[in-house]
Amino acid sequence: MNPNIAPVILANTKFSIDLLKVLCKATTGNVLFSPLSISSALGLVVLGAKNNTADQMMKGLHFGHMRIMYHYLYEEIYKEGEYKNKEPGQKSKRSVQLANRLFGEQTVNFSNDYLDLCEEWSFGSLRSADFKMNPDAAKDEINSWDTNLALISAVYFKKKWANKFERTVTNKVKGVNWPMMGKKDTIPMGTIPHRQYQLPTEAQILEIPYENEHLSMLVILPNKSEELPKLVDSITYEKVMEWTEPDNMILTDVDVTMPIFKMQEKYNLKDPLEKLGIKDLFSDECDLSGMASGKLKMSKMMHKSVVEVNAEGTEADGGSGGVVQLTKSNANPQPFNVQQPFLFFIRHNPTNSILFWGRFISPSPVN
């Protein structure tokens, strides 16, 4: 692994936790987003930001002075074959499919230097759209991709479990009949003591590896579901790193039961980013003079993410080829029953980078 990306991983994780707290406070429902997708999309803009606009973005994203170095993290993950940036309609077999695009009004003359930087460093592209003279065509163009300046970030995740689950009976989750899946396995598990970490409730954390173990889903299950909002508020980078250290995650014989579900969330990140201090970007104070001459500001930033969890993994693809059958434990397994709201994140293990954060409340079930 490139030794220079350690501060980049730190930045991505801190930004992910900041945004998790803002999004969880903005809604009582489920939450799902990809911090790496969002920061890579904003990386297109950072390359052209100047003065206070650049300072706010670098601080809010925890970039520090890593305006260009940040993209080495994407290269490291891409090298593992997990991430794939794609054009609309393009199929990909990679686990995480990114689609980032910056749309600029046709009357804006983007500098060649900026376009060259985007081409060299960014997972994304810049496209002109005639917002002023032909707004319907511009709208159709953006809608077909899956809106002065608009930034779009989309990500879709699918991956098989290392050891698949089995479809089990329907149980009640928050009083609602819900399809469940279960398995017995030996996987890392830990307890998060509330007094040691000054948490509102004790919690359990379980790591469920995906095929080839480059990626894992980590489930954080509070003992008291009503304390989940306070648990989110208390999360810090240091706590997440300590909770997931190998010394604190012991290989345990576990009997896991959890819901089968699909999450599909879409956000305009203008307000959340402003809450994180990135304000000038969306105001008349915006300075994107490194991108183009004239006055520019960001109209909106849209982010969409999709994660589907079922017995095979995330997003069934009609077959079970290559799935390792689960190993039955000889010991009496410890139960891990997920029948209440919980947090989860999906991690790229070689770099210890968080690709997704989610809060499960009541997403649509998968039949």
N, C-alpha and C positions, 0 to 999 in steps of 0.2 A: 504494500500500500504506500502511496506517495506520502512521505512524512510531513509534507507541508499542509496537508488538509486537516490536521487535528483542530486548528482554530476554526476552520470552516464547519466542521461537524458540531463544535460547540455553538457556533452562531445559529446553525439550523435548528438545533434542539431548543435553544433559548427562545428563538422566534416562534417555534411551534407551540411552546407552552404559553407564551404571551397571547398568541392568537386563540388557543384553546379556551383560555379564560374569558376572553372577550366574546367569542361566539357562544359559549355556554351561558353567559349572562344575558345574551340577546334573545334567547329562546328557551322555552321549557321542553322542547322536543328534542329529537335526535340531532346529533352534530357529526359531520364527517368532512374532513378536508385533508389535502396533501400539502404540508408546508414546503416540501422540496419543489413541487410543481409551482406553487405560488411564488417562491423566491426566485426560481429560475425564470418565470415570466417577468417578474419585476426586475430581474437582472438585465433584461432588454432595455428597460427604461433607465436604470442606474448608469448604464454606459453613456447616456447622453445628458445626465443631470449635472447641474453646476450649482455652486454656492450653497445657500441654505437648503434648497431642494435636495441636493445631493447629501448634505449633512444629515437631514432628517431621515432620509431613506437608509443611509448607512447605519445610523443609530437604531432606527426602528427594526431593521433586519439583522442587527448585531453584526453587520459586515466589518466594522472597524475600518481598516485600510485595505480590505480584500476585494476591491471592486472587480478585479479580474481573477484573482486566485480562487474565488468562490466556485468558479466553473470547473476547477479540477475535481471537485467532489462528484459532479455529474459524470465526468469522464471515468472516474473510478467505479461508480455504480454501473455505468453503461458497459464497462469492460467485463463486468460479471454477467452481462447478458440479461439483466433484470429490467432496465429501463429502455424504452424506445420512443423517440420523438417521431410523430407521424403526421402526415398530411390528411386532410379530410377524405374519408372513404378508403384510406389505405389500410390494409390488413397487416397485423403484426402478431408474431408468436411470442413476443416477449411478455414478461409477467406484468409490467407496468407500462401502459401506453400513455404517453404525454402528447398533448397538442396545445402548444402555446403560440399565440399570434398577436402582434401589435398592429392595429388598424389605424392608418393615418389618412386624414382628409386629402383628397387629390391635389388641392391647391398648395399643400405643404411641400416644400422642396427639401427633402432629407439629404444631409451631406453624405458624400461618398465615404468619408472617413468613418462616419457612424455606421453606415451600412456594412462596411468591411469588418468593423468590430463585431457587429451582430452575427455576421457570417462565421467569423473565426471562433467566437467565444460562447455563443448562446445556443441553447436548445429552444429554438423558436424562429419566427420569421416576421418581417414587416411587410405589410400589404397596404396599398392605397385603396381608398374607397370614396366614392363621390357622395359624401353626406349632404352637401349643400344643394347641388343641382339635380341630383338623382337619388333622393333618400330611400325610395322604395327598392331600387336595385341594390343599394348598399346593405339595406336590411336583409334582403333575400340572400345576398352573398354571405353575410354573417350567419344567418340561420342555416344555410346549407352547409356551413362549416361545422356544424354540430351544435360594438356597435361602433369639428376639430380633431380627438384621439381616444381610442378605446383599446383596452388590453383584455384578452381572453385567455383563460387557462383551464384546460380540461384534462382529466386523468381517469383512467379505468384500470382496475386491478383484477387479475385472475391468476390463481396458482393452486396447485394440488397440495394437500397435506402430505407430509412425509409418511405418516400412518393415518389412513383414512378413518373417519367416523362411520358409525352405522345409524341408519334412521331408526328412531325409537318411538315410543308412544307420544301422543299429544298431551302436554302438560299445561297447566295454567301459569301464565306469566303476567303479573299485575292483574289477575282476575280474568284474563283472556285466554281462551284455548289457543295453544301455539304448537306448531310442529317442532320437535326436538331431535337432537342427534346425540350419540354418546359413544364412548370408547374407553377401554382400559389400556393404559400406556405407562411407560416410565419416562417422565419428562420433568424439566426443571420447575420447581414450585417454591414459593417463599411466603412468609408471613410478614406483614408490615405492621409492627407494633405502634399503636397510636401515641403512647406516651413518649417513646423515644423520638418520634418525628413530629410531635405536637400536632397530631391529626385529630379530627373530630370523632373518628371511629377506627378500629382496627380493620385491616383489609388483607386479603390474600392476593397473590399475584402468580399467574401461571403462564409459562411459555409454551406455545404450541408451534412446533417447527413446520415449515413447508418443505416440499420436495427439494432435495439437495442441500437443505438447511442454510442456504444463503439468506433466507428470509424467515421471520417468525412473527406470529401474532402474540402479543402479550396482553393478557386480560387482567384488569385490576378490579376486584370484586369487594366492595365494602361490606362489612358485617351488617351494617344498618343502612338500608337503601335510602332512607330519608336524609342521610348525611352526605350523599354523593355531591351536592353542590358545594358544601364546605370542603370536601376532600379535593375537588378541583381547585378551589381557591388556594389551598395549602401546598399544591404541587410546585416544586422548583426543579431546576436543572440538577442541582446537587442531589436532591432526594431521588429523582428518577434514576440517576446513575448509580446511586448506592443500592437502591432496591433491586436493580437488575445485575449487580455484580455476581460473578460465579460463586463467590463465597456465601452469598445470601440466597441464591437460587439452587436448591439442592435437588438432585435427581430423585424423584419420588414416584412410587407406584400410585397412580391416580385413576380414579373412576370419574371421567369428565362427562357432564351433561350440560348442553347449552343449546340455545335456540338456533333454528335455521332461519336466516333472514337476508334481506337485501336492503342496502342503504343507497340512496341516490339524492345528493344534496347540491343545491345551487345557490350561490351567494353573489351579491354585489358587495365587494370588499371595500368600497369607498369609506363607509362609516367605521368598520373595524380598523382599517389602517389609520384613519385619522385618530382613533382612540389610542393607537400605538405611537402617535407623534408624527406620522407621515401626513402632514396637513397641506403644505404648499403645493404638492403635486396636483391636487384637485382644485386649487384656487387661482386667482389672478396673479398671485405671487410666484407661481411656478416658473422655474428656470430650467428649460430643456434646450439651452442654446448649444449644447454639444451634440444635439440631435439634428437641429434645423435652425435656420434663421427665422426671425419673426416670433410672435408670441404664441406659445403652445401651453395647454394644460390637459390633464387627463380627465376625460368625461366620466368614465366608469371603468371598473375592473371586475370582470365576471369570472367566477371560479366554479367549476362543476366537477364532482367526483362521484364515482360509483364503486361500491364494494358489495359483492354477493357472497355469503357464507353458507355452505351446505356440507353434506357428509363427505363429498369428494375433495372439497377445498373451497376456493372462491370461484364461482361461476362454472357450473357443470358444462362440459363440452361433449356430452353424449357417449363417453367411453371411460374405461378405467385402466387403460393401458399405462404401464409405468408406475402405477400406484403401489407402494409397498403395503402389504397387509399388516394390520396392527398385531403387536406382540402381546399375548396374554400374560399378565403378571401372575407369578406364583404366590405372592404375598397378598394380604388383605389390603386392597387399595384404599387410599384416602379419598373420600368424596369431594368433588368440586362441582357443585350444582349451581348453574347460572340460571336463576329464575327470577331475576330482578334487574333493575338498571345497573349498568356497569360501564367502565371505561375500557378502551383498548387502543393499542397502537401497533402498527406494523413496522418492523425494524429490518434494515439491511444489516445483517450481522457482521460481515467483514469490515464495515466502516462504522458500525454502531450508530447508524443514522436513522432517524425516524422519517418514514415515508408517508404514513397516514396517522392521524389521530381520529378517534371516534368516541361518541357517547351514545350508547344504546338505551333508548327509552321505549319506543314503540314503532319501529320501522315495519315496512311491508313484509309479510312472510313470503318465503319461497316454497312453492308446492312441490 
